[in-house]
């Protein structure tokens, strides 16, 4: 019976670790999207012409 409970606790620990990893990866993905959106707001839109109109 001890083998079954040990296996059960190992499966639980593995499932818990996988859930935590998935949550961390989701948080990282959300931070990446936020960073990309922030950078898009900061960058100037390119000129509609092929030369630099500010130079």
Buried (B, 14 or more C-beta within 10 A) or exposed (E): EEEEEEEEEEEEEEEEEEEEEEEEEEEEEEEEEEEEEEEEEEEEEEEEEEEEEEE
